Amino acid sequence: MKQRYPKHAKRDTDKFPFTTKNIHERGVTVMKENRKLLKEVLKDIRHDMTDEEVLNLLADSKISVSPESEKEKYTLGQRAADSIAKFAGSWAFIFSFTGVLILWMVVNTVLAAKAFDPYPFILLNLVLSCVAAIQAPLIMMSQNRQEEKDRRRAENDYKVNLKTEIMIEDLYDKVNAILAKQSALEKRLQNDGKNHTKQQENN
């Protein structure tokens, strides 16, 4: 199978690691754009660093961070809010709360005149309203912290994808440079072979 090489392949060893002018110019342009993006990922980039130094720094840096591995100090109220929100969103809460409601109504119905909350259970309605009023902000507090974790996770994914994309672009340019150099070397060997054959024929 015949290999395909860049049409602009020319021998140019003065601009390492790129072997052609076009590949070199493309690499410089891409790195100028990537440097702006890399400032979001790397904080140690200096203006006097070369492109190769920036790429080496990027390759050696660890970008990915697991949000679950981060030790966060939650207050007592935050831990309580998380626990309540977790319990309030479970079947255990639904069954237990339904049982309490049924028991409340049955007891007050059986006690009749001596009931502490006779029909239509005004005290029960007040309790339910208070539970809903307290439960809603607690659940929202827990959701806000979960959204913050999701935001950090999405930001972490973005940084990892950015690093991967830049490294792949750099590898792509280097592979193209190698192929261009190989193509130029093959052409040179072919020309040398033809010249050598002509000299032998002339002799």
N, C-alpha and C positions, 0 to 999 in steps of 0.2 A: 504494500500500500504506500503510495507516494505521500511524503510528508508535505504539509502546507506551511510555508514560512511567510513572514511579512513581506509584502512587495517592496517595502522601503529598506530591506536588509542591505546594509553596507558595512564594510569593515571600519570600525572606529573605536580604537582602544584607548583613546585619550580621555574618555568620559566614563570612567568606571563608576558604578557597576553596569551602566547602560552602554550598549554598543552602537546605537544609532542616534542620530540627532532627534528624530521624531519621538523615539521612546524616552529619551532624556527630557525633552520638553514636556511630554505628557506627564512624566513622573514629577517634575517640578511643579507643574500646574496643579496636579492632584494633591500634592503635599501642602501647597499653600492653602488650599481649601480645607484639607484635613487638619491642619494646625489649629484653625479656628474651632473646629469641632472637638479636637483633642483637649482643649482647655477645659472642657466640661468633664473630662475623664482624668487627666493628669494635671497635677498642680505644680510639678517640678520642671515644666518646660521653660527653657530660657530662650531668648531671642538669638543668642549666639550659637545655639546648638544646630548641628547639621541634620539633614533629613535622616541620615543613617543612625545618628545618635538618638533622635526622637523615636525612631522605629524600635531600636534596641531597648530604650526605656519603656516603651509600650509593651514589648514582648516580655520583659522581665517583671512588669507590674501585675499585681493581682487585682482584677477589677470586680469579679463576682463576690458578693457578700450575701449570705443567707439571712433574711430578716429574722428568722426564728432563732438564729444563733446569737443575735445581739441581746445583751443583757440590759434590760430596761428596768428602772426602778419605778414601780407603780405604787401609788399611795393606797392607803386602806380603802378609801372611797372608790378608787378605780378598780381595785380587785373585787370589791363588793359589787360594783356595777356589772363587771364581767360575769361574775358568778350568777347574779340575778338574771341577767339577759340570757345566759346559757340555759338556766333552769326554766325561764319563762317561755323559751322557744322549744320545749320538749313535750313529748306525750305525757311524761310523768306529771308535769304541771297541769295539763289539761284534765287528766283523770283525777288528780288530787283536788284540784279546785272545783271540779264538778261534784265530787263527793262531798266537799265542805258545803257547797250550796244546797245540795239535796238534804244533807243532815240538818242544816240550819232550818230549812223550810219544814222538814218533818217534825223536828223537835218543837218548833213554835206552833205547829198545827196541833200536835198532841197535847201540849200544855194548855191550849185554848185560852181561857181567861187569865191564867198565870204566865202566859208567854211573855218573854222580854222583848220580843219583836213580832207582834201579831200581824196577821194579814192586813194590808198588802206589803209587809216587810220593808217598811221605810228605812229602818236601820241597815238592813242588808243592801239596799240601793245606795245608801251613803257610803258604806264600806267599799262597795264595788267602784264607786266614783273615786274614792280616795286611792284605792289600789291602782286604778287606771291612770290617775294623775301622777302618781309617783313612779309607776312602772315605765311610762312612756319616755320621760327624760333619761332614766337609767339606761334603757335600751338604746336611745340615741347617742348617749355618751360612749357606750361600747361600740356602736357602729362607727362613730367618728374615729376611734382608735383603730378599728379594723380598716377603714378607708385610708388612714395614714400608713398602715402597713402595706396595703395594696399599692399605694402611690410609690413607696420606697422600693417595692418589688418591681414595679413597672420601670422605675428609673434605673434600677440595677440591670434589668433586661436590656434597656436601651444602651447602656454603657458597654455591656458585654457584646451586643450586636455591632455596635460602632467599632469596637476594637477588632472584632472578627472581620468586618468588612474592610477596614484599613489594611490589616495584615494580608488578607486575600488579594487586595489590589496590588500591594507591594510584591507579593509572590508572582502575581500575573505579569507584572512589568519585568521582573527578573527572569522569568521563564521565557518571555518574548525576546529579551536581550540575549539569552543563551541560544535560542533558536536562530536569531538573526546572525549571531557570531558563527554558529555552526554552518549556516547557509553560506556565509561569506567565505568561510574556510574551505567548504566543499568546492565553491566556484574557483577559488584560488588554486586548489589542488588540480581541478580539471584543466584550468588554463595552463598550469605548469606541465601537466601531463601532455597536453596537446603540443605545447612548445617543444617539449623534449622529443616527442614523436617526430615533429617536423625536422628537428635538427638531425635525428638519426636518418630520416629519409634523404635529407640533403647530403649527408655524408656518404 
